[in-house]
Amino acid sequence: MNEDSADAPVRASSEVQDEVEKVSGSILEILSLKAKMTEAGAMISPCEGGVYRAHHPWGVYGPPAKDLEAAMGRLRSRLPEKGWKIVKDGPDDSQAKSPQIVADSADGRFSVDARFHGRQSDDPAQLEVTVQSACFRPESGATS
């Protein structure tokens, strides 16, 4: 995904947030789980060089760990079918070495980061997903 602030297009923040939430919806469809979902909308955060990105962190929990692992498998197989390029598929950098899939959209405008967290003590197993946009410049006079 392009992180160069000099090439960042001018966009309306609300439009980028809506697009990120729509991409999140398509990821949720791929997961194909009957699960509880954390409620959080897309947010704007700074990139470097006075540009911004939208990101949408969310998670699903409730099903047994084996069902969540199967959902990660569906992401692994279906993202490339839908034009995404998987750029990481392996353990994350956490102490738990949680399984992680990171993929970029074919057009380079979005990235998805999905991690499976197995049950730990009283915490249920969950899939944690973050969808983010490429960096953009807000419209003139707009605040993020």
C-alpha positions in Angstrom: 0.0 0.0 0.0 1.3 3.5 -0.9 2.5 5.4 2.1 4.1 8.3 0.2 2.6 11.6 1.4 3.6 13.4 -1.8 1.3 11.1 -3.8 -1.6 11.1 -1.4 -4.8 12.0 -3.2 -7.2 14.7 -1.9 -10.3 13.0 -0.5 -13.2 13.7 1.8 -12.6 12.0 5.2 -16.2 10.8 5.5 -16.0 9.2 2.0 -12.8 7.3 2.9 -14.3 6.2 6.3 -17.4 4.9 4.4 -15.2 2.9 1.9 -13.2 1.4 4.8 -16.4 0.2 6.5 -17.7 -1.2 3.2 -14.4 -3.2 2.8 -14.8 -4.4 6.5 -18.3 -5.7 5.5 -16.8 -7.7 2.6 -14.2 -9.2 5.0 -17.0 -10.1 7.4 -18.8 -11.9 4.5 -15.7 -13.9 3.7 -15.4 -14.9 7.4 -18.9 -16.3 7.2 -19.4 -16.6 10.9 -22.4 -16.4 13.2 -20.7 -14.4 15.9 -20.8 -11.4 18.1 -19.0 -8.4 16.8 -17.3 -5.5 18.5 -19.0 -2.2 17.6 -16.6 0.5 16.4 -16.8 2.7 13.3 -14.0 3.8 11.1 -11.7 6.5 12.5 -9.2 8.9 11.0 -5.6 8.8 12.1 -2.5 10.6 10.9 0.1 9.2 8.5 3.4 11.1 8.2 3.7 14.4 6.3 0.3 16.0 7.1 -1.8 13.3 5.5 -4.3 10.9 7.0 -5.8 7.4 6.7 -9.0 5.8 7.8 -8.8 2.6 9.9 -11.6 0.4 11.1 -10.6 -2.0 13.9 -13.2 -4.7 14.9 -13.4 -8.2 16.1 -15.7 -11.2 16.2 -16.0 -13.6 19.1 -18.4 -16.2 20.4 -17.9 -19.3 18.1 -15.5 -22.1 19.2 -11.9 -21.5 18.4 -12.0 -24.2 15.6 -14.7 -22.2 13.8 -12.6 -19.0 14.1 -9.5 -20.9 12.7 -11.6 -22.1 9.8 -12.7 -18.5 9.1 -9.0 -17.5 8.9 -8.6 -20.3 6.4 -11.4 -18.8 4.3 -9.7 -15.5 4.4 -6.4 -17.2 3.2 -8.2 -18.8 0.2 -10.8 -16.2 -0.7 -8.8 -12.9 -0.4 -6.6 -13.8 -3.5 -9.7 -14.9 -5.4 -11.1 -11.4 -4.8 -7.9 -9.7 -6.0 -6.2 -9.2 -2.7 -2.4 -9.9 -2.4 -1.5 -11.6 0.9 1.8 -10.0 2.1 2.0 -11.8 5.4 0.7 -15.2 6.5 2.2 -16.4 9.7 2.7 -15.6 13.4 2.5 -12.0 14.5 5.1 -10.3 16.6 3.3 -10.8 19.9 4.5 -13.1 22.7 1.6 -15.4 21.9 2.7 -15.6 18.2 -0.9 -15.3 17.1 -1.7 -16.4 13.5 -1.9 -13.3 11.3 -2.9 -12.6 7.7 -2.1 -9.2 6.1 -3.3 -8.5 2.6 -3.4 -5.4 0.3 -6.2 -4.7 -2.2 -5.3 -5.0 -5.9 -5.7 -1.2 -6.4 -3.5 -0.5 -3.4 -6.1 1.6 -1.6 -6.8 -0.8 1.3 -5.1 -3.2 3.6 -6.5 -5.8 6.0 -4.8 -7.3 9.0 -6.5 -10.3 10.6 -5.3 -12.1 13.7 -6.6 -15.1 15.5 -6.4 -15.1 19.3 -7.1 -18.4 20.9 -8.8 -18.6 24.3 -6.7 -17.3 27.1 -7.9 -17.8 30.7 -11.3 -16.2 30.9 -11.0 -14.3 27.5 -12.9 -16.1 24.7 -11.2 -16.8 21.4 -11.6 -14.1 18.8 -10.6 -12.8 15.4 -9.3 -9.3 15.5 -9.5 -7.4 12.1 -8.3 -4.0 11.1 -9.0 -2.5 7.7 -7.2 0.7 6.7 -7.0 3.0 3.8 -4.0 4.3 2.0 -3.0 7.8 3.1 -4.9 10.8 1.7 -5.0 14.5 2.0 -8.2 15.9 3.5 -10.2 18.4 1.3 -9.2 22.0 1.7 -10.7 23.5 4.8 -11.7 20.1 6.2 -10.6 18.8 9.5 -10.1 15.2 10.2 
